[in-house]
């Protein structure tokens, strides 16, 4: 059971930054547009 919780905790630690970054991107469309533009160039 502890192994399951360890896996769950690790997956949460991996997912949280992704959610945080996507929330920032959604809140800042200008930043997202700039990032997209910099990726294209």
C-alpha positions as CSV (number, residue, x, y, z in Angstrom):
1,X,0.0,0.0,0.0
2,X,2.9,2.4,0.8
3,X,4.3,1.7,-2.7
4,X,1.0,2.9,-4.2
5,X,1.0,6.1,-2.2
6,X,4.7,6.7,-3.2
7,X,3.8,6.4,-6.9
8,X,0.7,8.6,-6.3
9,X,2.9,11.2,-4.6
10,X,5.5,11.2,-7.4
11,X,2.9,11.5,-10.1
12,X,1.3,14.4,-8.2
13,X,4.7,16.1,-8.0
14,X,5.2,15.6,-11.7
15,X,1.7,16.8,-12.6
16,X,1.5,19.9,-10.3
17,X,4.2,21.9,-12.1
18,X,2.5,21.1,-15.5
19,X,-0.9,22.3,-14.2
20,X,0.8,25.4,-12.6
21,X,2.5,26.3,-15.9
22,X,-0.6,25.7,-18.0
23,X,-2.6,27.9,-15.5
24,X,-0.1,30.6,-15.9
25,X,-0.2,30.3,-19.7
26,X,-4.0,30.6,-19.6
27,X,-3.9,33.6,-17.3
28,X,-1.3,35.3,-19.4
29,X,-2.3,35.0,-23.1
30,X,0.3,37.6,-24.1
31,X,3.1,35.6,-22.5
32,X,1.8,32.5,-24.2
33,X,1.8,34.3,-27.6
34,X,5.4,35.6,-27.0
35,X,6.5,32.1,-26.1
36,X,4.9,30.7,-29.2
37,X,6.5,33.4,-31.4
38,X,9.9,32.7,-29.9
39,X,9.5,29.0,-30.6
40,X,8.6,29.6,-34.2
41,X,11.6,31.9,-34.9
